[in-house]
Amino acid sequence: MRTIMVMNAKGGCGKSTIATSLATYYANEDMSVALADYDPQCSSLDWLAVRPADRPAIDGLPAFRSGLRGLKRDTDVLIIDAPARVHDSELKELLKRAETVLVPVLPSPIDMRAAAHFINEVQATSQYENKEVRLGLVGNRVKGNTNIADELEEFLRKIRMPYVGSLRETQNYNRAQARGLGIFEMPPYLAYQDWEMWDPVMKWLNSVRSLPQG
């Protein structure tokens, strides 16, 4: 079973949007997908509650209450939406559940500083030191051709972790979320630019480079 977690201790960085987008990507590849929501705010489960019945099915797990209980044995891909403000022992426990962790970072000085602290904490864990989990950095809600976008890219490239891509600032994600859809299920004329920005992220996730080396 492939296990991908979306995590950052900083709230509001788009974890649930990325987690639900990933879930729909793999569900539309005819895979059995489970979406585990560890955040008590239940953003991913709320999204799943309005998902149309004619779209590929995704199993929702209220992981903030019962962990991964109820996870089906035939699940191909498990997407984990991690809560904000995860530190210390809770961070280590969550890292045990994932092969790959995507860390979304917003283009703002506050978010970049918070991400640096979080990444330092992750790098100090035994899971990271023993290469039991692989991390990838994703710039999120990036407006092109701006100084802060350039600063974010420079910041992400300096960190000793793979910088796997950036996603643009667009209302397409809000439109998709409101309808229980993912960005990959939006009409091509609206979302083709977003699909192009997801392409390097998915190529990394679907390659051996995103898997633990331990």
CYANA upper distance limits for C-alpha pairs under 8 A (distance plus 0.5 A):
  1 MET  CA     75 THR  CA      6.92
  1 MET  CA     76 ASP  CA      5.43
  1 MET  CA     77 VAL  CA      6.15
  1 MET  CA     78 LEU  CA      7.64
  2 ARG  CA     76 ASP  CA      6.65
  2 ARG  CA     77 VAL  CA      5.14
  2 ARG  CA     78 LEU  CA      6.62
  2 ARG  CA     99 GLU  CA      7.83
  3 THR  CA     77 VAL  CA      6.37
  3 THR  CA     78 LEU  CA      5.24
  3 THR  CA     79 ILE  CA      6.56
  3 THR  CA     80 ILE  CA      8.10
  3 THR  CA     97 ARG  CA      8.05
  3 THR  CA     98 ALA  CA      5.74
  3 THR  CA     99 GLU  CA      5.96
  3 THR  CA    100 THR  CA      7.06
  4 ILE  CA     77 VAL  CA      8.23
  4 ILE  CA     78 LEU  CA      6.79
  4 ILE  CA     79 ILE  CA      5.52
  4 ILE  CA     80 ILE  CA      6.69
  4 ILE  CA     98 ALA  CA      6.27
  4 ILE  CA     99 GLU  CA      6.69
  4 ILE  CA    100 THR  CA      5.39
  4 ILE  CA    101 VAL  CA      6.29
  4 ILE  CA    102 LEU  CA      7.96
  5 MET  CA     19 ALA  CA      8.20
  5 MET  CA     79 ILE  CA      6.25
  5 MET  CA     80 ILE  CA      4.94
  5 MET  CA     81 ASP  CA      6.63
  5 MET  CA     82 ALA  CA      7.30
  5 MET  CA     98 ALA  CA      6.46
  5 MET  CA     99 GLU  CA      8.40
  5 MET  CA    100 THR  CA      6.71
  5 MET  CA    101 VAL  CA      5.16
  5 MET  CA    102 LEU  CA      6.72
  6 VAL  CA     15 LYS  CA      6.22
  6 VAL  CA     16 SER  CA      8.31
  6 VAL  CA     18 ILE  CA      7.77
  6 VAL  CA     19 ALA  CA      6.69
  6 VAL  CA     79 ILE  CA      8.25
  6 VAL  CA     80 ILE  CA      6.71
  6 VAL  CA     81 ASP  CA      5.90
  6 VAL  CA     82 ALA  CA      6.49
  6 VAL  CA    101 VAL  CA      6.13
  6 VAL  CA    102 LEU  CA      5.33
  6 VAL  CA    103 VAL  CA      6.56
  6 VAL  CA    104 PRO  CA      8.04
  7 MET  CA     15 LYS  CA      7.00
  7 MET  CA     81 ASP  CA      7.42
  7 MET  CA     82 ALA  CA      5.69
  7 MET  CA     83 PRO  CA      7.69
  7 MET  CA     84 ALA  CA      8.08
  7 MET  CA    101 VAL  CA      7.09
  7 MET  CA    102 LEU  CA      6.78
  7 MET  CA    103 VAL  CA      5.85
  7 MET  CA    104 PRO  CA      7.81
  8 ASN  CA     13 CYS  CA      8.14
  8 ASN  CA     15 LYS  CA      8.06
  8 ASN  CA     82 ALA  CA      8.19
  8 ASN  CA     83 PRO  CA      8.41
  8 ASN  CA     84 ALA  CA      6.84
  8 ASN  CA     85 ARG  CA      8.31
  8 ASN  CA     86 VAL  CA      8.18
  8 ASN  CA    103 VAL  CA      6.13
  8 ASN  CA    104 PRO  CA      7.23
  8 ASN  CA    105 VAL  CA      8.45
  8 ASN  CA    115 ALA  CA      7.63
  8 ASN  CA    118 PHE  CA      7.49
  9 ALA  CA     83 PRO  CA      7.93
  9 ALA  CA     84 ALA  CA      5.08
  9 ALA  CA     85 ARG  CA      4.88
  9 ALA  CA     86 VAL  CA      5.68
  9 ALA  CA     87 HIS  CA      7.81
  9 ALA  CA    114 ALA  CA      8.34
  9 ALA  CA    115 ALA  CA      8.18
  9 ALA  CA    118 PHE  CA      6.83
 10 LYS  CA     84 ALA  CA      6.15
 10 LYS  CA     85 ARG  CA      6.74
 10 LYS  CA    111 ASP  CA      7.71
 10 LYS  CA    114 ALA  CA      7.03
 10 LYS  CA    115 ALA  CA      7.74
 11 GLY  CA     83 PRO  CA      8.50
 11 GLY  CA     84 ALA  CA      5.54
 11 GLY  CA     85 ARG  CA      7.65
 13 CYS  CA    104 PRO  CA      6.77
 13 CYS  CA    105 VAL  CA      6.76
 13 CYS  CA    106 LEU  CA      6.50
 13 CYS  CA    140 ASN  CA      7.83
 14 GLY  CA     18 ILE  CA      6.78
 14 GLY  CA    104 PRO  CA      7.39
 14 GLY  CA    140 ASN  CA      7.72
 15 LYS  CA     19 ALA  CA      6.54
 15 LYS  CA     81 ASP  CA      7.01
 15 LYS  CA     82 ALA  CA      8.02
 15 LYS  CA    104 PRO  CA      7.26
 16 SER  CA     20 THR  CA      6.52
 16 SER  CA     43 SER  CA      6.87
 16 SER  CA     44 SER  CA      6.19
 16 SER  CA     81 ASP  CA      6.49
 17 THR  CA     21 SER  CA      6.60
 17 THR  CA     44 SER  CA      8.36
 17 THR  CA    173 TYR  CA      7.68
 17 THR  CA    177 GLN  CA      7.97
 18 ILE  CA     22 LEU  CA      6.65
 19 ALA  CA     23 ALA  CA      6.74
 19 ALA  CA     35 LEU  CA      8.31
 19 ALA  CA     44 SER  CA      8.14
 19 ALA  CA     79 ILE  CA      6.87
 19 ALA  CA     80 ILE  CA      7.41
 19 ALA  CA     81 ASP  CA      6.32
 20 THR  CA     24 THR  CA      6.78
 20 THR  CA     35 LEU  CA      8.17
 20 THR  CA     44 SER  CA      7.03
 20 THR  CA     47 TRP  CA      8.47
 20 THR  CA    182 GLY  CA      6.74
 21 SER  CA     25 TYR  CA      6.75
 21 SER  CA    181 LEU  CA      8.45
 21 SER  CA    182 GLY  CA      5.12
 21 SER  CA    183 ILE  CA      6.35
 21 SER  CA    184 PHE  CA      7.51
 22 LEU  CA     26 TYR  CA      6.94
 22 LEU  CA     79 ILE  CA      7.76
 22 LEU  CA    182 GLY  CA      8.35
 23 ALA  CA     27 ALA  CA      6.57
 23 ALA  CA     33 VAL  CA      6.94
 23 ALA  CA     34 ALA  CA      7.92
 23 ALA  CA     35 LEU  CA      7.16
 23 ALA  CA     58 ILE  CA      7.69
 23 ALA  CA     79 ILE  CA      6.83
 23 ALA  CA    182 GLY  CA      8.43
 24 THR  CA     28 ASN  CA      6.47
 24 THR  CA     56 PRO  CA      8.14
 24 THR  CA     58 ILE  CA      8.25
 24 THR  CA    181 LEU  CA      7.89
 24 THR  CA    182 GLY  CA      6.04
 24 THR  CA    184 PHE  CA      7.44
 24 THR  CA    185 GLU  CA      8.03
 25 TYR  CA     29 GLU  CA      7.08
 25 TYR  CA    182 GLY  CA      8.05
 25 TYR  CA    184 PHE  CA      6.68
 26 TYR  CA     30 ASP  CA      7.42
 26 TYR  CA     31 MET  CA      6.29
 26 TYR  CA     32 SER  CA      8.38
 26 TYR  CA     33 VAL  CA      7.30
 26 TYR  CA     77 VAL  CA      7.80
 27 ALA  CA     31 MET  CA      5.65
 27 ALA  CA     32 SER  CA      6.89
 27 ALA  CA     33 VAL  CA      6.34
 27 ALA  CA     56 PRO  CA      6.20
 27 ALA  CA     57 ALA  CA      7.34
 27 ALA  CA     58 ILE  CA      7.28
 28 ASN  CA     56 PRO  CA      6.68
 30 ASP  CA     56 PRO  CA      8.30
 31 MET  CA     75 THR  CA      8.36
 31 MET  CA     76 ASP  CA      6.38
 31 MET  CA     77 VAL  CA      7.62
 32 SER  CA     57 ALA  CA      8.42
 32 SER  CA     58 ILE  CA      7.80
 32 SER  CA     74 ASP  CA      7.63
 32 SER  CA     75 THR  CA      5.50
 32 SER  CA     76 ASP  CA      5.53
 32 SER  CA     77 VAL  CA      6.94
 33 VAL  CA     57 ALA  CA      8.14
 33 VAL  CA     58 ILE  CA      5.81
 33 VAL  CA     59 ASP  CA      6.83
 33 VAL  CA     75 THR  CA      6.36
 33 VAL  CA     76 ASP  CA      6.52
 33 VAL  CA     77 VAL  CA      5.42
 33 VAL  CA     78 LEU  CA      6.40
 33 VAL  CA     79 ILE  CA      8.02
 34 ALA  CA     58 ILE  CA      6.10
 34 ALA  CA     59 ASP  CA      4.98
 34 ALA  CA     60 GLY  CA      6.40
 34 ALA  CA     61 LEU  CA      7.67
 34 ALA  CA     71 LEU  CA      7.79
 34 ALA  CA     75 THR  CA      7.20
 34 ALA  CA     77 VAL  CA      6.95
 34 ALA  CA     78 LEU  CA      5.39
 34 ALA  CA     79 ILE  CA      6.71
 35 LEU  CA     44 SER  CA      8.18
 35 LEU  CA     58 ILE  CA      7.28
 35 LEU  CA     59 ASP  CA      6.48
 35 LEU  CA     60 GLY  CA      5.45
 35 LEU  CA     61 LEU  CA      6.58
 35 LEU  CA     78 LEU  CA      6.54
 35 LEU  CA     79 ILE  CA      5.40
 35 LEU  CA     80 ILE  CA      6.44
 35 LEU  CA     81 ASP  CA      7.90
 36 ALA  CA     60 GLY  CA      6.49
 36 ALA  CA     61 LEU  CA      5.07
 36 ALA  CA     62 PRO  CA      6.76
 36 ALA  CA     63 ALA  CA      5.99
 36 ALA  CA     68 LEU  CA      7.59
 36 ALA  CA     78 LEU  CA      7.76
 36 ALA  CA     79 ILE  CA      6.69
 36 ALA  CA     80 ILE  CA      5.26
 36 ALA  CA     81 ASP  CA      6.61
 37 ASP  CA     42 CYS  CA      6.86
 37 ASP  CA     43 SER  CA      8.29
 37 ASP  CA     44 SER  CA      6.60
 37 ASP  CA     45 LEU  CA      7.12
 37 ASP  CA     60 GLY  CA      8.00
 37 ASP  CA     61 LEU  CA      6.66
 37 ASP  CA     62 PRO  CA      5.99
 37 ASP  CA     63 ALA  CA      5.70
 37 ASP  CA     64 PHE  CA      6.84
 37 ASP  CA     80 ILE  CA      6.67
 37 ASP  CA     81 ASP  CA      5.47
 37 ASP  CA     82 ALA  CA      7.21
 38 TYR  CA     42 CYS  CA      8.21
 38 TYR  CA     62 PRO  CA      7.31
 38 TYR  CA     63 ALA  CA      5.22
 38 TYR  CA     64 PHE  CA      4.55
 38 TYR  CA     65 ARG  CA      8.25
 38 TYR  CA     67 GLY  CA      8.02
 38 TYR  CA     80 ILE  CA      7.78
 38 TYR  CA     81 ASP  CA      6.44
 38 TYR  CA     82 ALA  CA      5.66
 38 TYR  CA     83 PRO  CA      6.10
 39 ASP  CA     43 SER  CA      7.98
 39 ASP  CA     63 ALA  CA      8.35
 39 ASP  CA     64 PHE  CA      6.29
 39 ASP  CA     81 ASP  CA      7.44
 39 ASP  CA     82 ALA  CA      6.50
 39 ASP  CA     83 PRO  CA      4.72
 39 ASP  CA     84 ALA  CA      7.83
 40 PRO  CA     64 PHE  CA      6.29
 40 PRO  CA     83 PRO  CA      7.95
 42 CYS  CA     46 ASP  CA      6.44
 42 CYS  CA     62 PRO  CA      8.30
 43 SER  CA     47 TRP  CA      6.74
 44 SER  CA     48 LEU  CA      6.71
 44 SER  CA     81 ASP  CA      7.80
 45 LEU  CA     49 ALA  CA      6.64
 45 LEU  CA     60 GLY  CA      6.79
 45 LEU  CA     61 LEU  CA      8.26
 45 LEU  CA     62 PRO  CA      7.91
 46 ASP  CA     50 VAL  CA      7.48
 47 TRP  CA     51 ARG  CA      7.08
 47 TRP  CA    177 GLN  CA      6.82
 47 TRP  CA    178 ALA  CA      7.90
 47 TRP  CA    179 ARG  CA      8.37
 47 TRP  CA    180 GLY  CA      5.68
 48 LEU  CA     58 ILE  CA      8.26
 48 LEU  CA     60 GLY  CA      7.57
 48 LEU  CA    180 GLY  CA      6.44
 49 ALA  CA    180 GLY  CA      7.92
 50 VAL  CA    178 ALA  CA      8.41
 50 VAL  CA    179 ARG  CA      6.93
 50 VAL  CA    180 GLY  CA      5.52
 51 ARG  CA     55 ARG  CA      7.86
 51 ARG  CA    179 ARG  CA      6.96
 51 ARG  CA    180 GLY  CA      4.36
 51 ARG  CA    181 LEU  CA      6.81
 52 PRO  CA    179 ARG  CA      8.13
 52 PRO  CA    180 GLY  CA      7.09
 52 PRO  CA    181 LEU  CA      8.39
 53 ALA  CA     57 ALA  CA      8.12
 61 LEU  CA     67 GLY  CA      8.34
 61 LEU  CA     68 LEU  CA      7.29
 61 LEU  CA     69 ARG  CA      8.24
 61 LEU  CA     70 GLY  CA      7.68
 61 LEU  CA     71 LEU  CA      7.86
 62 PRO  CA     66 SER  CA      6.92
 62 PRO  CA     67 GLY  CA      7.61
 63 ALA  CA     67 GLY  CA      4.44
 63 ALA  CA     68 LEU  CA      6.19
 63 ALA  CA     69 ARG  CA      8.15
 71 LEU  CA     75 THR  CA      7.89
 82 ALA  CA     94 LEU  CA      8.41
 86 VAL  CA     90 GLU  CA      6.62
 86 VAL  CA     91 LEU  CA      5.87
 87 HIS  CA     91 LEU  CA      5.34
 87 HIS  CA     92 LYS  CA      8.36
 87 HIS  CA    121 GLU  CA      8.33
 88 ASP  CA     92 LYS  CA      6.98
 89 SER  CA     93 GLU  CA      6.67
 90 GLU  CA     94 LEU  CA      6.71
 91 LEU  CA     95 LEU  CA      6.71
 91 LEU  CA    122 VAL  CA      8.37
 92 LYS  CA     96 LYS  CA      6.99
 92 LYS  CA    125 THR  CA      7.20
 92 LYS  CA    127 GLN  CA      7.88
 93 GLU  CA     97 ARG  CA      7.70
 94 LEU  CA     98 ALA  CA      7.75
 95 LEU  CA    127 GLN  CA      7.34
 95 LEU  CA    133 VAL  CA      7.59
 96 LYS  CA    127 GLN  CA      7.55
 96 LYS  CA    133 VAL  CA      8.39
 98 ALA  CA    133 VAL  CA      7.10
 99 GLU  CA    132 GLU  CA      7.58
 99 GLU  CA    133 VAL  CA      5.43
 99 GLU  CA    134 ARG  CA      6.79
 99 GLU  CA    211 LEU  CA      6.62
 99 GLU  CA    212 PRO  CA      6.63
100 THR  CA    133 VAL  CA      6.19
100 THR  CA    134 ARG  CA      5.28
100 THR  CA    135 LEU  CA      6.25
100 THR  CA    136 GLY  CA      8.15
100 THR  CA    210 SER  CA      6.75
100 THR  CA    211 LEU  CA      6.76
100 THR  CA    212 PRO  CA      7.81
101 VAL  CA    133 VAL  CA      7.83
101 VAL  CA    134 ARG  CA      6.70
101 VAL  CA    135 LEU  CA      5.22
101 VAL  CA    136 GLY  CA      6.78
102 LEU  CA    135 LEU  CA      6.38
102 LEU  CA    136 GLY  CA      5.45
102 LEU  CA    137 LEU  CA      6.37
102 LEU  CA    138 VAL  CA      7.29
103 VAL  CA    135 LEU  CA      7.70
103 VAL  CA    136 GLY  CA      6.69
103 VAL  CA    137 LEU  CA      5.39
103 VAL  CA    138 VAL  CA      6.44
104 PRO  CA    137 LEU  CA      6.59
104 PRO  CA    138 VAL  CA      5.21
104 PRO  CA    139 GLY  CA      6.26
104 PRO  CA    140 ASN  CA      6.33
105 VAL  CA    111 ASP  CA      6.99
105 VAL  CA    112 MET  CA      7.12
105 VAL  CA    115 ALA  CA      7.13
105 VAL  CA    137 LEU  CA      7.81
105 VAL  CA    138 VAL  CA      6.66
105 VAL  CA    139 GLY  CA      5.54
105 VAL  CA    140 ASN  CA      6.18
106 LEU  CA    111 ASP  CA      6.26
106 LEU  CA    112 MET  CA      7.45
106 LEU  CA    139 GLY  CA      6.54
106 LEU  CA    140 ASN  CA      5.66
106 LEU  CA    141 ARG  CA      6.80
106 LEU  CA    142 VAL  CA      7.69
106 LEU  CA    152 LEU  CA      8.28
107 PRO  CA    111 ASP  CA      7.40
107 PRO  CA    112 MET  CA      7.47
107 PRO  CA    139 GLY  CA      7.69
107 PRO  CA    140 ASN  CA      7.75
107 PRO  CA    141 ARG  CA      7.83
107 PRO  CA    142 VAL  CA      6.83
107 PRO  CA    148 ILE  CA      6.44
107 PRO  CA    149 ALA  CA      6.45
107 PRO  CA    151 GLU  CA      8.18
107 PRO  CA    152 LEU  CA      5.92
108 SER  CA    112 MET  CA      6.60
108 SER  CA    148 ILE  CA      7.29
108 SER  CA    152 LEU  CA      8.10
109 PRO  CA    113 ARG  CA      6.61
110 ILE  CA    114 ALA  CA      6.65
111 ASP  CA    115 ALA  CA      6.47
112 MET  CA    116 ALA  CA      6.68
112 MET  CA    152 LEU  CA      7.85
112 MET  CA    155 PHE  CA      8.06
113 ARG  CA    117 HIS  CA      6.98
114 ALA  CA    118 PHE  CA      6.75
115 ALA  CA    119 ILE  CA      6.48
116 ALA  CA    120 ASN  CA      6.67
117 HIS  CA    121 GLU  CA      6.84
118 PHE  CA    122 VAL  CA      6.77
119 ILE  CA    123 GLN  CA      6.59
120 ASN  CA    124 ALA  CA      6.92
121 GLU  CA    125 THR  CA      7.37
122 VAL  CA    128 TYR  CA      7.19
123 GLN  CA    128 TYR  CA      6.10
123 GLN  CA    129 GLU  CA      7.12
124 ALA  CA    128 TYR  CA      7.58
124 ALA  CA    129 GLU  CA      7.39
125 THR  CA    129 GLU  CA      6.75
126 SER  CA    130 ASN  CA      6.24
127 GLN  CA    131 LYS  CA      6.63
127 GLN  CA    132 GLU  CA      5.52
127 GLN  CA    133 VAL  CA      6.57
128 TYR  CA    132 GLU  CA      6.51
128 TYR  CA    133 VAL  CA      6.26
128 TYR  CA    134 ARG  CA      7.81
130 ASN  CA    214 GLY  CA      6.60
131 LYS  CA    212 PRO  CA      6.21
131 LYS  CA    213 GLN  CA      5.98
131 LYS  CA    214 GLY  CA      5.04
132 GLU  CA    212 PRO  CA      5.68
132 GLU  CA    213 GLN  CA      7.25
132 GLU  CA    214 GLY  CA      5.78
133 VAL  CA    211 LEU  CA      7.66
133 VAL  CA    212 PRO  CA      5.41
133 VAL  CA    213 GLN  CA      8.33
134 ARG  CA    210 SER  CA      6.43
134 ARG  CA    211 LEU  CA      6.37
134 ARG  CA    212 PRO  CA      5.67
134 ARG  CA    213 GLN  CA      8.33
135 LEU  CA    161 MET  CA      7.06
135 LEU  CA    162 PRO  CA      7.52
135 LEU  CA    210 SER  CA      7.89
136 GLY  CA    161 MET  CA      6.75
136 GLY  CA    162 PRO  CA      5.49
136 GLY  CA    163 TYR  CA      6.35
136 GLY  CA    164 VAL  CA      6.52
136 GLY  CA    210 SER  CA      8.07
137 LEU  CA    156 LEU  CA      7.50
137 LEU  CA    161 MET  CA      7.52
137 LEU  CA    162 PRO  CA      6.61
137 LEU  CA    163 TYR  CA      5.17
137 LEU  CA    164 VAL  CA      6.40
137 LEU  CA    165 GLY  CA      7.84
138 VAL  CA    163 TYR  CA      6.76
138 VAL  CA    164 VAL  CA      6.46
138 VAL  CA    165 GLY  CA      5.79
138 VAL  CA    166 SER  CA      5.78
138 VAL  CA    167 LEU  CA      7.93
138 VAL  CA    201 VAL  CA      8.40
139 GLY  CA    152 LEU  CA      7.74
139 GLY  CA    153 GLU  CA      7.96
139 GLY  CA    156 LEU  CA      8.35
139 GLY  CA    165 GLY  CA      6.91
139 GLY  CA    166 SER  CA      4.67
139 GLY  CA    167 LEU  CA      6.58
140 ASN  CA    166 SER  CA      6.22
140 ASN  CA    167 LEU  CA      5.40
140 ASN  CA    168 ARG  CA      6.94
140 ASN  CA    169 GLU  CA      7.86
141 ARG  CA    166 SER  CA      8.45
141 ARG  CA    167 LEU  CA      6.31
141 ARG  CA    168 ARG  CA      5.31
141 ARG  CA    169 GLU  CA      4.41
141 ARG  CA    170 THR  CA      7.78
142 VAL  CA    149 ALA  CA      6.55
142 VAL  CA    166 SER  CA      7.43
142 VAL  CA    167 LEU  CA      6.57
142 VAL  CA    168 ARG  CA      4.99
142 VAL  CA    169 GLU  CA      5.61
143 LYS  CA    149 ALA  CA      6.86
143 LYS  CA    168 ARG  CA      6.40
143 LYS  CA    169 GLU  CA      6.09
144 GLY  CA    149 ALA  CA      6.91
144 GLY  CA    168 ARG  CA      7.86
145 ASN  CA    149 ALA  CA      7.43
145 ASN  CA    150 ASP  CA      8.15
146 THR  CA    150 ASP  CA      7.05
147 ASN  CA    151 GLU  CA      6.74
148 ILE  CA    152 LEU  CA      6.58
149 ALA  CA    153 GLU  CA      6.78
150 ASP  CA    154 GLU  CA      6.70
151 GLU  CA    155 PHE  CA      6.56
152 LEU  CA    156 LEU  CA      6.62
153 GLU  CA    157 ARG  CA      6.59
154 GLU  CA    158 LYS  CA      6.85
155 PHE  CA    159 ILE  CA      7.39
156 LEU  CA    163 TYR  CA      6.61
157 ARG  CA    162 PRO  CA      8.33
157 ARG  CA    163 TYR  CA      6.65
164 VAL  CA    200 PRO  CA      6.90
164 VAL  CA    201 VAL  CA      5.84
164 VAL  CA    204 TRP  CA      7.19
165 GLY  CA    197 MET  CA      7.64
165 GLY  CA    198 TRP  CA      7.84
165 GLY  CA    200 PRO  CA      6.50
165 GLY  CA    201 VAL  CA      6.03
166 SER  CA    197 MET  CA      7.03
166 SER  CA    198 TRP  CA      8.14
167 LEU  CA    194 ASP  CA      7.54
167 LEU  CA    197 MET  CA      6.27
167 LEU  CA    198 TRP  CA      7.32
168 ARG  CA    194 ASP  CA      7.55
168 ARG  CA    197 MET  CA      7.98
171 GLN  CA    175 ARG  CA      6.76
172 ASN  CA    176 ALA  CA      6.62
172 ASN  CA    183 ILE  CA      7.53
172 ASN  CA    186 MET  CA      8.39
172 ASN  CA    190 LEU  CA      7.87
172 ASN  CA    191 ALA  CA      7.43
173 TYR  CA    177 GLN  CA      6.52
173 TYR  CA    182 GLY  CA      7.96
173 TYR  CA    183 ILE  CA      6.65
174 ASN  CA    178 ALA  CA      6.63
175 ARG  CA    179 ARG  CA      7.21
176 ALA  CA    180 GLY  CA      6.76
176 ALA  CA    181 LEU  CA      5.22
176 ALA  CA    182 GLY  CA      6.02
176 ALA  CA    183 ILE  CA      6.62
176 ALA  CA    185 GLU  CA      8.38
176 ALA  CA    186 MET  CA      7.29
177 GLN  CA    181 LEU  CA      6.25
177 GLN  CA    182 GLY  CA      7.28
181 LEU  CA    185 GLU  CA      6.61
181 LEU  CA    186 MET  CA      7.89
182 GLY  CA    186 MET  CA      7.44
183 ILE  CA    191 ALA  CA      7.40
183 ILE  CA    194 ASP  CA      7.97
183 ILE  CA    195 TRP  CA      8.12
184 PHE  CA    191 ALA  CA      8.09
184 PHE  CA    195 TRP  CA      7.27
186 MET  CA    190 LEU  CA      7.35
186 MET  CA    191 ALA  CA      6.54
187 PRO  CA    191 ALA  CA      6.68
188 PRO  CA    192 TYR  CA      5.51
191 ALA  CA    195 TRP  CA      6.76
192 TYR  CA    196 GLU  CA      6.82
193 GLN  CA    197 MET  CA      6.98
194 ASP  CA    198 TRP  CA      6.74
195 TRP  CA    199 ASP  CA      6.67
196 GLU  CA    200 PRO  CA      8.44
197 MET  CA    201 VAL  CA      8.20
198 TRP  CA    202 MET  CA      6.67
199 ASP  CA    203 LYS  CA      6.61
200 PRO  CA    204 TRP  CA      6.67
201 VAL  CA    205 LEU  CA      6.77
202 MET  CA    206 ASN  CA      6.44
203 LYS  CA    207 SER  CA      6.72
204 TRP  CA    208 VAL  CA      8.38
204 TRP  CA    209 ARG  CA      7.02
204 TRP  CA    210 SER  CA      6.50
205 LEU  CA    209 ARG  CA      8.16
205 LEU  CA    210 SER  CA      5.88
206 ASN  CA    210 SER  CA      7.80
207 SER  CA    211 LEU  CA      8.11
